[in-house]
Amino acid sequence: MKINIYRIIICLLAVFISTVSQAQSDLKIYGVVKSADGNNLANAEVFIKNSSSGTKTDSKGYYEIKRLTKGSYELAAFYMGMKSEMQKVTLQNVDVKLDFVLEEITQNLDAVNVTAEKEETFGVRRLNAVEGAAIYEAKKNEVLVMKDINANLATNNARQVFSKVAGLNIWESDGAGLQLEIGARGLNPKRTAEFNTRQNGYDISADPLGYPESYYTPPAEALQRVEVVRGAASLQYGPQFGGMINFVMKEGPEDKPAEVTARLTTGSYGLLNSFTSLGGKVGKLKHYSFYNYKQGGNFRANSDYEYHAGYTNLSYDISDKLSTGIDVTVMRYTAQQPGGLTDEQFEEDPTMVTRSRNWFDVAWNLFNWNIDYEFNDRLRLNSRTFMLLAHRKALGVLETGIDAGVGRTQRDLMWDEYNNWGNETRLIYQYSTFGHPSTLLVGTRYFSGDLHRRQGFGPDTEGADFWFDYEGINADILPPGDVKNDYRFPNKNFAAFAENIFFLHDKFSVTPGIRFESFKTNAEGYYYTIVENDRTGEIESVEKSDPESKTYPRQLILLGLGASYKPSETLELYGNFSQNYRAVNFNDFRVDNPNKEIDENIQDEKGYNVDLGLRGQLAGKLSFDISAFMLYYNNKIGNINQQSQRGSHSVNFVTNIGSSRNIGLETFFETDIISWLRSESASKLNIYSNFTILDARYVNVTKGSTDGDIEGNQVENVPPIIFRSGLSYAYRNFKLSYQFSYTAEHYTDAQNSGVLPASQGLVGPIPSYYVMDLSLKYKYNWLQVETGVNNLLDEMYFTRRADGYPGPGIIPANGRAFYFALQVKLP
């Protein structure tokens, strides 16, 4: 079915205009916010619950929220150090005056109840129904508040940072946290490609549609919070099955022109990490910048790395209604990769090294220009224009086996360059339907990406020499100036989307949504077919393809629906349904990897996510989120281990295996034990449990697979059980945290193969493993001290089998590692 893009845009505009026309009144709620002793409170926050309408009081404590329609509203007032207050009011034909009197928080109040009014204790909370220019009503989400997380931030330890997000499978490919690799609900963790990955709301992956892998992860020390929205994030952010991850960077303080924070961390395996930031506000200009340098290695040899990252944010309030800002991010790192192991090698010695000449190099340059305009109290606009100029280079030998590369002089070099830009613009509007507040979000997105990929023979040197050897072995095989393959993959994408929160009752809402996607992927280039003898390594034939030029346009509509019922202020029953889509990209086809072959007839994947959950608090002391889900994946792409079509060795054959369904239960509980024993205490003893049980099966094997024994098999890279639990003790400025993580055994191919010696570590199960971490933090005035140990018991385990870099083969996770950090904040 061909979809007319202009009709879609016209329909969305018509919905927006007709909705705006419903507002026939111009009413307001106004009043004063005072303390219990009668003092007016300046800069107190007053907002309408379940909407983004809100304001702050002036110097006399006065506020007003204007341009409201008839209906019922619930307002909340908040002031730091005071108990928040909520009041209900109904607007008819006249304005309403509503005053608030806030009581001061005293020592007799329960500390857990106080902190929970703004965020959950010890680092996790939930997103509000509307935040900024986004809707989160009825969506499964978590907000990780970084200042409350006790972890090894210098190495971006994902096992600790994401410990309270249920259902995440985390790959640990390096001990430095250079790349984040997480998958949710049975999705592949490889470079977090199944998530839409953002920083401050804009894209940071290589190409969100054509090549959605993330080679850049913001330093944890620079983060204010991490927002994780799963399942139903496709309508607002993209068609990804996994959802959205947004890294929100820190901002400078509002009350001083400059504040300097300096952190220095040292640790095992030569870790040296320095992080320095400068932030503040001068007049209407707010600024924040940092520089991060890191070097070190892992518990295996040949794993040294050097990392540089810098960031600057400048934001300016042009007027009360208009503000703008720019972000500039620069990141560089070069890392040596010791290679993967076979099962036999791992059992013999997990610290064994099979490569000495494999290297990886990444450069990431991100730019963003942000505009926010408030037309009035009900209508706001946000527009982001972003750009990525980046490259990644992989250099080394990819043959498997203990003797791989012995006697071979040349190395393979894969060189990608990314040149992307785009814009995402959103309008969010508050109005009233049936006497209840509603929120409409409409938006458009345009993206243009250009990936230039080359692969050829690298130099016969030892170090990180990223250049094509046109005069060496390359000249003996290929014509001058040619490489093994040279392709450009330009992508164009336009999307229009809309969501609307309808409150049918004070306690019940529904949120329908729609997203239109139009995109076109292209491939232009050539490749050489080079056949080597498996036994001698001699080249038997070389053949160049005709120049290729392919275009693949697609259009689709994604639908979603969410519902939320809140029987009380602290309890919510939520559910949602959202369609998803993953496009096949041409760049996957043209990678010369001796361990992987791809079906030339591979097709796009489609499916959906369904959630049903209950979350909230009990007695202000127990926080919980329990949800059941199903993820259906049609035409799922997976790995089948089979004999190579180009030789007698085994390879991972990538093809559409069939349909799969992932069903599971995610649970999270957290409570302060001391709060149950006594109502007032300077101490907190928090315990949490994060448990996921998941069953992922192939339910309909198609003719695209070459093996008939896959029906009913477990989907690869899906642990049936993921369990994380922890204990945190805090007393004033002291905090001690312990964490336990367990991941059950799972498979790495659709055939659910056991250990296959012929596969040289590419295929086989991931054995179950458990890891313990211990962290300590103490703060005194301007000085903060942190220390801890990761992998407390020095467990030898692995989380992945790689068929390319950083392998091939088993990638051992890091052994026991200590760290010690000092932080100074001035003034």
C-alpha positions in Angstrom: 0.0 0.0 0.0 1.5 3.3 -1.1 1.0 6.1 1.5 0.7 9.7 0.5 3.0 11.6 2.8 1.3 15.0 2.2 -2.1 13.5 3.3 -0.6 12.3 6.5 0.8 15.7 7.3 -2.5 17.4 6.4 -4.4 15.0 8.6 -2.1 15.6 11.6 -2.3 19.4 11.1 -6.1 19.1 10.9 -6.2 17.1 14.2 -4.0 19.8 15.8 -6.0 22.7 14.5 -9.4 21.2 15.4 -8.1 20.4 18.9 -6.9 23.9 19.4 -10.2 25.2 18.4 -11.9 23.4 21.3 -10.4 25.9 23.7 -13.2 28.4 23.9 -12.3 29.9 27.3 -9.4 31.8 28.7 -9.6 31.2 32.4 -6.9 31.1 35.0 -6.0 29.8 38.4 -4.0 32.2 40.6 -3.0 32.7 44.2 -0.2 32.9 46.7 2.1 30.3 48.2 3.0 30.9 51.8 4.8 29.2 54.6 3.0 28.1 57.8 4.4 31.2 59.6 2.9 33.5 56.9 6.0 34.3 54.8 5.5 34.5 51.0 7.6 31.9 49.2 9.4 33.1 46.1 10.3 30.6 43.3 7.9 27.9 44.7 6.8 25.5 42.0 3.1 25.3 41.2 1.9 22.9 38.5 -1.1 21.0 37.2 -0.9 17.3 37.8 -0.6 15.0 34.8 0.3 17.9 32.5 3.3 20.2 31.7 1.4 23.4 32.7 3.1 25.0 35.6 4.9 28.1 36.8 7.0 29.6 39.6 6.0 32.2 42.1 7.4 35.7 41.9 9.2 37.6 44.7 5.9 38.1 46.5 4.9 34.4 46.3 2.2 35.1 43.7 1.5 32.7 40.8 -0.9 32.4 38.0 -1.6 29.7 35.4 -3.5 31.2 32.5 -5.4 30.2 29.4 -7.2 27.3 30.9 -10.5 25.8 29.8 -13.5 24.7 31.9 -13.0 21.5 33.8 -11.5 19.9 36.9 -7.8 20.3 37.8 -5.5 19.1 40.5 -2.7 21.5 41.5 0.5 20.8 43.4 2.8 23.3 45.1 6.4 22.5 46.0 9.2 24.4 47.8 12.5 23.0 48.8 12.5 22.2 52.6 8.7 22.2 52.7 6.1 19.5 52.5 4.3 19.7 49.1 0.6 20.3 49.0 -2.1 19.3 46.5 -5.5 20.8 46.0 -8.4 20.1 43.5 -10.3 22.9 41.8 -13.1 23.2 39.2 -13.2 26.0 36.6 -16.6 27.2 35.4 -17.0 30.6 33.9 -14.7 32.7 36.2 -11.1 32.6 37.4 -10.3 30.9 40.6 -8.0 32.0 43.4 -6.2 29.1 45.1 -3.7 29.7 47.9 -1.2 27.2 49.3 0.2 27.0 52.8 3.3 24.8 53.0 4.6 23.3 56.3 8.3 23.0 57.0 9.8 19.6 57.1 10.9 18.8 60.6 13.2 16.1 62.1 10.1 14.1 63.2 9.1 13.4 59.6 9.9 10.1 57.9 12.9 10.8 55.7 11.8 8.2 53.1 8.5 10.0 52.6 10.1 13.3 52.2 12.6 12.4 49.5 10.1 10.2 47.7 8.0 13.3 46.8 10.6 14.4 44.2 12.5 11.2 43.4 13.0 7.7 44.7 15.7 7.1 47.3 19.0 5.6 46.1 18.9 6.5 42.5 15.7 5.6 40.6 12.4 7.2 40.0 9.6 7.3 37.3 9.0 9.8 34.6 5.9 12.0 35.0 3.0 11.8 32.6 4.4 14.8 30.7 7.9 16.1 31.0 9.3 18.8 28.7 8.1 18.1 25.2 7.4 14.4 25.7 4.6 12.1 26.9 5.3 9.2 29.2 1.8 8.3 30.4 1.3 4.6 30.8 4.8 3.7 29.5 7.3 1.4 31.2 10.1 3.7 32.3 12.9 4.3 34.8 14.9 7.4 35.6 18.4 6.7 37.1 19.5 9.6 39.2 23.3 9.5 39.0 24.1 11.5 42.1 22.4 8.8 44.2 24.1 5.8 42.5 27.1 4.4 44.3 29.2 2.8 41.5 32.5 2.9 39.6 31.6 5.8 37.5 35.1 6.1 36.0 34.6 2.9 34.0 30.9 3.5 33.2 30.2 0.2 35.0 26.9 -0.7 33.4 26.2 -3.6 35.7 26.0 -1.1 38.6 24.6 2.0 36.8 21.6 0.0 35.3 21.2 -2.4 38.3 17.7 -1.2 39.0 16.4 -1.6 35.5 14.7 -5.0 35.2 15.2 -7.3 32.2 18.5 -5.9 30.9 21.1 -8.3 29.5 24.5 -6.6 29.7 27.5 -7.5 27.6 30.9 -6.8 29.2 33.3 -6.5 26.3 35.8 -4.2 28.0 36.6 -3.1 31.5 36.7 0.6 30.7 33.1 1.1 29.6 34.1 2.5 26.2 31.0 1.1 24.7 27.6 0.4 26.3 26.1 -2.9 25.2 22.7 -3.6 26.7 19.5 -5.4 25.4 16.1 -5.5 26.9 13.5 -8.3 27.0 15.6 -10.7 24.9 16.9 -8.3 22.3 20.5 -8.3 21.1 22.8 -6.2 23.3 25.3 -5.5 20.6 26.2 -1.8 20.9 22.7 -1.1 22.3 21.5 -1.2 18.6 17.9 -2.2 19.6 17.4 1.0 21.5 17.0 4.5 20.2 20.0 6.1 21.9 20.0 9.8 22.7 21.9 12.5 24.6 19.8 15.4 25.8 17.1 14.3 23.5 19.0 14.0 20.2 20.5 11.0 18.4 24.1 9.8 19.1 24.2 6.5 17.3 26.0 6.0 14.0 22.7 6.1 12.0 19.5 5.5 14.0 17.8 3.8 11.0 20.5 2.5 8.7 23.2 1.5 11.2 21.8 2.1 14.8 24.9 1.0 16.7 26.4 3.2 19.4 30.1 3.6 19.5 29.9 6.5 21.9 28.6 6.4 25.5 28.6 9.6 27.6 30.9 9.5 30.6 28.9 8.5 33.7 30.6 11.2 35.7 29.0 13.8 33.4 25.5 12.6 33.7 22.6 14.0 35.7 20.3 11.1 35.0 19.5 8.4 32.5 16.0 7.9 31.2 15.0 4.4 30.0 11.7 4.0 28.2 10.9 0.5 27.0 8.4 -1.1 24.6 6.1 1.8 23.8 8.7 4.4 22.8 8.4 3.7 19.1 5.7 6.3 18.4 7.7 9.3 19.7 11.3 8.3 19.1 11.5 5.7 16.3 10.4 2.2 15.4 13.0 0.4 17.5 11.8 -2.7 19.4 13.9 -1.9 22.5 12.6 1.6 23.3 14.6 4.7 24.1 17.6 5.5 26.3 18.3 9.2 26.9 21.5 10.4 28.6 20.8 13.7 30.3 24.0 15.7 30.9 24.6 17.8 34.0 24.0 21.5 34.0 25.8 24.3 35.7 24.3 25.7 39.0 21.8 28.5 38.9 23.1 30.5 41.8 26.8 31.0 41.0 28.8 32.2 37.9 31.3 29.3 38.1 31.7 26.0 39.9 34.6 23.7 39.3 34.4 19.9 39.9 37.6 17.8 39.6 37.7 14.0 40.0 40.7 11.7 39.9 40.3 8.0 39.9 43.0 5.3 39.9 42.6 1.5 40.0 43.5 -1.9 38.9 45.1 -2.7 35.5 46.6 0.8 35.2 43.4 2.8 35.4 43.9 6.5 35.5 40.9 8.7 35.0 40.6 12.4 35.3 37.4 14.4 35.0 37.1 18.2 35.3 34.0 20.3 34.8 33.1 23.9 34.9 29.5 25.2 35.1 27.4 28.1 36.3 25.1 31.0 35.2 26.1 34.5 34.3 23.0 36.7 33.7 20.8 34.9 31.2 23.7 32.6 30.0 24.0 29.2 31.5 27.1 27.1 30.8 28.5 23.7 31.5 31.7 22.0 30.1 33.9 19.0 30.9 37.0 17.3 29.8 37.6 13.6 30.5 40.8 11.7 30.1 41.2 7.9 30.7 43.9 5.3 30.2 44.5 1.8 31.3 44.0 -1.8 30.4 42.1 -5.0 31.4 43.1 -8.1 33.2 44.3 -9.6 29.9 47.4 -8.3 28.1 47.3 -6.4 24.9 44.2 -4.4 26.1 45.6 -0.9 26.6 43.4 2.1 25.7 43.5 5.9 25.7 40.4 7.9 25.8 39.6 11.7 25.5 36.1 13.3 25.7 35.0 16.9 25.9 31.6 18.6 26.0 30.2 22.2 26.1 26.7 23.3 26.6 25.6 27.0 26.4 22.0 28.0 26.9 20.5 31.5 26.8 17.1 32.8 27.9 16.3 35.3 25.1 13.0 36.2 26.8 10.5 34.7 29.2 9.1 32.7 26.3 12.1 32.0 24.1 15.4 30.2 25.0 18.1 28.5 22.9 21.1 26.4 23.5 24.0 24.6 21.8 25.8 21.3 22.6 29.2 20.3 21.3 30.6 16.8 22.1 34.0 15.5 21.0 35.2 12.0 21.8 38.3 10.0 20.8 39.7 6.7 21.8 42.1 4.0 20.6 42.1 0.6 22.1 44.1 -2.6 21.6 42.0 -5.8 21.5 43.5 -9.1 22.7 41.0 -11.2 20.7 38.6 -14.0 21.6 39.2 -17.5 22.9 37.9 -20.9 22.1 36.1 -22.9 24.8 39.2 -24.9 25.4 41.4 -21.9 25.8 39.0 -20.2 28.2 38.9 -23.3 30.4 42.7 -23.5 30.4 43.4 -19.8 31.1 40.8 -17.0 30.7 43.7 -14.4 30.7 45.1 -16.0 27.5 45.7 -13.6 24.6 45.4 -14.6 21.0 46.0 -11.3 19.2 48.7 -8.7 19.4 48.0 -6.6 16.4 44.2 -5.9 16.7 43.2 -2.3 17.3 40.1 -0.2 17.4 39.8 3.6 16.9 36.7 5.8 17.3 36.2 9.5 16.8 32.8 11.1 17.5 31.8 14.7 17.0 28.3 15.7 17.9 26.5 19.1 17.5 23.1 20.1 18.6 21.1 23.4 18.4 18.0 23.5 20.6 15.1 26.0 20.6 12.3 26.2 23.1 9.4 28.6 22.7 6.4 29.0 24.9 3.5 30.5 23.0 1.4 30.6 26.2 0.8 28.4 29.2 -0.8 25.7 27.1 1.3 25.6 23.9 5.0 25.0 23.7 7.5 24.2 20.9 10.8 22.4 21.0 13.1 22.0 18.0 16.4 20.2 17.9 18.8 20.3 14.9 21.7 17.8 15.3 24.7 16.6 13.4 27.2 13.8 13.6 30.7 13.7 12.0 32.4 10.5 13.1 34.5 7.5 12.1 35.3 4.1 13.5 38.3 2.0 12.3 38.9 -1.7 13.1 42.3 -3.2 12.3 43.5 -6.7 12.8 43.2 -10.4 12.0 39.8 -12.0 12.3 40.5 -15.7 11.5 39.6 -18.0 14.4 41.8 -20.6 16.0 44.8 -20.6 18.2 47.2 -20.2 15.3 45.2 -17.6 13.5 47.4 -15.0 11.8 50.6 -16.9 12.5 52.9 -16.2 9.6 50.4 -13.8 8.0 51.8 -10.2 7.6 48.8 -8.2 6.3 45.9 -7.2 8.5 42.3 -6.3 7.5 41.2 -2.7 7.9 37.6 -1.7 8.1 37.0 2.1 7.9 33.6 3.7 8.4 32.8 7.4 8.1 29.5 8.9 9.2 28.1 12.2 8.1 24.6 12.8 9.4 22.3 15.6 10.3 18.6 15.9 11.2 15.9 17.9 12.9 13.1 16.9 15.3 10.4 19.4 16.1 7.6 18.9 18.7 4.5 20.9 19.7 2.9 20.1 23.0 -0.6 21.5 23.8 -2.7 21.5 27.0 -6.5 21.6 26.6 -9.6 20.2 28.1 -12.0 17.5 27.1 -15.1 16.4 29.0 -14.1 18.7 31.8 -10.7 17.0 32.2 -7.2 18.1 31.2 -5.7 16.6 28.1 -2.3 16.8 26.4 -1.6 16.6 22.7 1.9 16.0 21.2 2.6 16.3 17.5 6.0 16.3 15.9 8.0 15.8 12.7 11.5 14.4 12.1 13.9 14.6 9.2 17.1 12.7 9.0 19.8 12.4 6.4 22.7 10.0 6.9 25.7 9.1 4.8 27.8 6.1 5.7 31.0 5.5 3.7 32.4 2.1 4.4 35.7 0.7 3.0 37.5 -2.6 3.8 40.8 -3.7 2.5 44.3 -4.8 3.4 46.0 -2.9 6.2 49.7 -2.6 6.9 52.0 -5.5 8.1 53.1 -3.4 11.1 52.3 -4.1 14.8 50.7 -0.9 16.1 47.6 1.2 15.6 48.5 2.2 12.0 45.1 2.8 10.4 46.0 3.1 6.7 45.4 1.0 3.6 48.5 -0.8 2.3 48.2 0.1 -1.4 51.8 -0.8 -2.1 52.2 -4.0 0.0 50.2 -7.2 -0.4 47.2 -5.2 -1.6 49.2 -4.4 -4.8 49.8 -8.1 -5.4 46.1 -8.9 -5.4 44.1 -5.7 -6.3 44.6 -2.9 -8.9 46.3 0.2 -7.6 44.0 2.4 -5.4 41.4 -0.3 -4.9 40.2 -1.9 -1.7 38.3 -5.1 -1.1 35.0 -3.3 -1.0 34.0 0.4 -1.1 30.4 1.5 -0.5 28.3 4.5 0.3 25.0 4.0 2.1 23.0 7.2 2.0 19.7 7.1 4.1 16.8 9.6 4.1 14.1 9.5 6.7 11.0 11.5 7.3 8.6 10.8 10.2 5.4 12.5 11.6 4.0 11.4 14.9 1.2 12.3 17.4 0.1 11.2 20.8 -2.7 12.4 23.0 -3.5 11.9 26.7 -7.2 11.8 27.3 -8.4 11.8 30.9 -11.8 10.1 30.8 -11.9 10.3 34.6 -9.8 11.8 37.4 -8.1 8.5 37.8 -8.3 6.9 34.3 -6.5 8.0 31.1 -6.0 6.6 27.6 -3.1 7.6 25.3 -3.5 6.7 21.6 -0.6 7.4 19.2 0.4 7.1 15.6 3.7 7.4 13.7 4.2 7.6 10.0 7.7 6.6 8.7 9.0 7.2 5.1 12.6 6.2 4.5 14.9 5.3 1.7 18.1 3.4 2.0 20.7 3.3 -0.8 23.8 1.3 -1.6 26.4 2.5 -4.2 29.8 0.8 -4.7 31.7 -2.3 -5.6 33.3 -5.3 -3.9 35.9 -8.0 -4.7 35.3 -11.7 -4.2 38.6 -13.2 -3.0 38.7 -17.0 -2.5 41.5 -18.4 -0.3 42.4 -22.0 0.2 41.3 -23.1 3.7 44.4 -25.2 4.2 47.2 -23.2 2.5 45.9 -19.7 2.7 46.8 -19.2 -0.9 44.5 -17.0 -3.0 42.8 -19.1 -5.7 40.7 -16.4 -7.4 40.0 -12.6 -7.4 36.9 -11.2 -9.1 35.5 -7.6 -9.0 31.8 -7.0 -9.0 30.0 -4.7 -11.4 29.3 -1.3 -9.9 26.2 -1.6 -7.7 23.5 1.0 -7.2 20.4 -0.1 -5.2 17.5 1.9 -3.7 15.0 0.6 -1.3 12.2 3.0 -0.4 9.6 2.1 2.3 6.6 3.7 4.0 4.7 2.5 7.0 2.4 3.5 9.8 2.9 2.4 13.4 0.0 2.5 16.0 0.0 2.4 19.7 -2.4 2.7 22.7 -1.7 3.2 26.4 -4.0 3.2 29.4 -3.4 4.2 33.0 -5.6 3.8 36.1 -4.5 5.5 39.4 -6.8 4.5 42.2 -4.6 6.5 44.6 -1.8 9.0 44.6 0.8 6.2 45.1 -0.6 3.4 42.9 -0.9 3.0 39.1 -2.1 0.2 36.9 -0.8 0.7 33.4 -0.8 -1.0 30.1 0.3 -0.3 26.5 0.6 -1.7 23.0 3.0 -0.4 20.4 4.0 -1.6 16.9 7.7 -1.8 16.0 9.9 -2.1 13.0 13.6 -2.8 12.2 14.8 -2.1 8.7 17.5 -4.2 7.0 20.4 -2.0 6.0 22.6 -2.6 3.0 25.8 -2.0 5.0 25.4 -5.4 6.7 25.7 -7.1 3.3 29.2 -5.8 2.4 31.4 -6.8 5.2 34.2 -9.4 4.4 34.3 -11.4 7.6 35.5 -15.0 7.4 33.3 -15.9 10.4 30.0 -14.5 9.1 27.9 -14.8 6.0 24.6 -13.0 5.3 21.6 -14.1 3.3 21.3 -11.9 0.3 17.5 -12.2 0.5 17.3 -11.0 4.1 14.1 -8.9 4.8 12.9 -6.3 7.3 11.6 -7.2 10.7 8.2 -6.2 12.1 6.4 -6.8 15.4 5.0 -5.3 18.5 5.4 -4.8 22.3 2.6 -5.3 24.9 2.9 -4.3 28.6 0.7 -4.7 31.6 2.0 -3.5 35.0 1.3 -2.3 38.5 3.7 0.2 40.1 3.7 2.6 43.0 4.5 2.8 46.8 3.0 1.2 49.9 3.0 3.2 53.1 5.5 5.5 51.6 8.2 2.9 52.4 8.0 0.2 49.7 8.5 1.1 46.0 7.7 -1.5 43.4 7.0 -2.1 39.7 5.6 -5.4 38.5 4.9 -5.9 34.8 4.2 -8.7 32.4 5.1 -8.2 28.7 5.2 -9.9 25.3 7.4 -8.9 22.4 6.5 -10.4 19.1 9.2 -10.4 16.3 8.2 -11.3 12.8 10.9 -12.3 10.2 13.4 -12.2 13.1 17.0 -12.1 12.0 19.2 -14.6 13.8 22.4 -16.7 13.5 22.6 -20.3 12.2 25.9 -22.1 12.5 26.7 -23.9 9.2 29.5 -24.6 6.8 30.7 -21.6 4.8 29.6 -21.2 1.2 33.2 -20.1 0.5 35.1 -22.9 2.2 34.9 -25.9 4.6 35.1 -23.9 7.9 32.0 -23.0 10.1 30.4 -19.6 10.0 27.5 -17.7 11.5 24.9 -17.5 8.7 22.7 -14.5 9.3 19.1 -14.8 7.9 15.4 -14.4 8.6 14.8 -17.4 10.8 11.1 -16.9 11.4 8.8 -15.4 14.0 9.6 -15.3 17.7 7.7 -14.4 20.8 9.3 -13.2 24.0 7.1 -13.3 27.1 8.2 -12.5 30.6 7.7 -11.0 34.0 9.7 -8.1 35.3 9.7 -7.2 39.0 11.4 -4.5 41.1 11.1 -3.9 44.8 12.9 -1.5 47.0 12.4 -0.5 50.7 14.2 1.1 53.6 14.3 -1.5 56.3 15.0 1.1 59.1 11.8 3.0 58.2 9.7 0.0 59.1 11.4 -0.2 62.5 11.3 3.4 63.5 9.8 6.6 62.1 12.8 8.9 62.6 16.4 8.0 61.9 19.5 9.6 60.4 20.3 6.2 58.8 18.8 4.3 55.9 19.2 0.7 55.0 17.8 0.1 51.5 17.4 -3.3 50.0 16.2 -3.9 46.4 15.3 -6.8 44.3 15.3 -6.8 40.4 14.1 -10.1 39.0 13.2 -11.0 35.4 12.0 -14.4 34.1 11.8 -14.6 30.3 10.8 -17.3 27.8 11.8 -16.5 24.2 11.0 -19.1 21.5 10.9 -19.4 17.7 7.3 -20.1 16.9 7.2 -20.2 13.1 10.4 -21.1 11.3 10.3 -19.9 7.6 11.9 -21.3 4.5 14.6 -18.7 5.0 16.3 -20.9 7.5 18.4 -23.8 6.3 17.8 -26.1 9.2 14.5 -27.7 10.2 15.3 -28.2 13.9 14.7 -24.6 15.0 11.0 -24.6 15.7 10.4 -24.2 19.4 14.1 -23.4 20.2 15.1 -20.6 22.5 16.0 -17.3 20.8 19.7 -16.6 21.0 21.1 -14.1 23.5 18.1 -14.4 25.8 18.9 -15.4 29.5 15.8 -17.1 31.0 16.5 -15.5 34.4 18.2 -12.2 35.2 18.4 -11.3 38.9 20.1 -8.4 40.6 19.8 -7.4 44.2 21.6 -5.0 46.5 21.9 -3.5 49.9 22.7 0.1 50.5 23.5 1.7 53.9 23.6 5.5 54.3 24.3 7.6 57.3 24.5 11.4 56.7 27.3 11.8 54.2 28.5 8.1 54.2 27.1 5.4 51.9 28.1 1.8 51.5 26.6 -0.4 48.7 26.7 -4.1 47.9 25.3 -5.6 44.7 24.7 -9.2 43.5 24.1 -10.0 39.8 23.1 -13.4 38.4 22.5 -14.3 34.7 21.3 -17.7 33.7 22.8 -19.9 30.9 21.6 -19.1 27.4 22.4 -19.8 23.8 24.2 -17.8 21.1 22.6 -19.4 18.0 19.1 -20.3 16.9 20.0 -24.0 16.8 20.7 -23.9 20.5 24.1 -25.6 19.9 26.3 -26.9 22.6 30.0 -26.3 22.4 31.2 -26.9 18.9 35.0 -27.2 18.7 34.9 -26.6 14.9 33.4 -23.1 15.5 36.5 -22.0 17.4 34.4 -20.3 20.1 31.9 -18.6 17.8 29.0 -20.8 18.9 28.0 -22.4 22.1 26.1 -21.5 25.3 26.9 -18.6 27.6 27.2 -20.4 31.0 25.4 -18.9 34.0 27.4 -16.5 36.0 27.2 -14.3 39.1 29.1 -11.2 40.1 29.4 -9.1 43.3 30.3 -5.5 43.6 31.1 -3.3 46.6 31.2 0.5 46.7 31.8 3.1 49.4 31.4 6.9 49.3 32.0 9.6 51.9 31.5 13.4 51.4 32.9 16.1 53.7 32.2 19.7 52.6 34.0 20.2 49.3 35.8 16.8 49.4 34.3 13.4 48.3 36.1 10.1 48.6 35.0 6.9 46.7 36.4 3.4 46.7 35.3 -0.1 45.9 35.9 -3.4 44.2 34.1 -4.8 41.1 33.8 -8.6 40.7 34.5 -9.0 44.4 35.1 -12.8 44.2 37.2 -12.6 41.0 34.8 -14.8 39.1 36.0 -16.0 35.6 33.0 -15.7 33.2 32.1 -14.3 29.8 29.0 -12.6 28.5 29.3 -12.9 24.7 30.8 -14.8 21.8 31.9 -12.4 19.0 32.2 -13.3 15.3 34.1 -10.0 14.6 35.8 -7.4 16.7 36.7 -7.5 19.6 37.0 -11.2 18.9 36.5 -13.5 17.3 35.5 -16.0 19.9 34.8 -15.8 23.6 35.4 -12.4 25.2 36.2 -12.9 28.9 34.7 -10.4 31.3 37.1 -8.4 33.6 38.5 -10.0 36.7 38.6 -8.4 40.2 39.3 -4.7 40.0 39.8 -2.1 42.7 39.3 1.6 42.3 39.8 4.8 44.4 38.5 8.3 43.5 38.8 11.8 45.0 36.5 14.6 44.1 36.9 18.3 44.8 34.1 20.8 44.2 34.9 24.6 44.4 33.7 27.0 45.5 
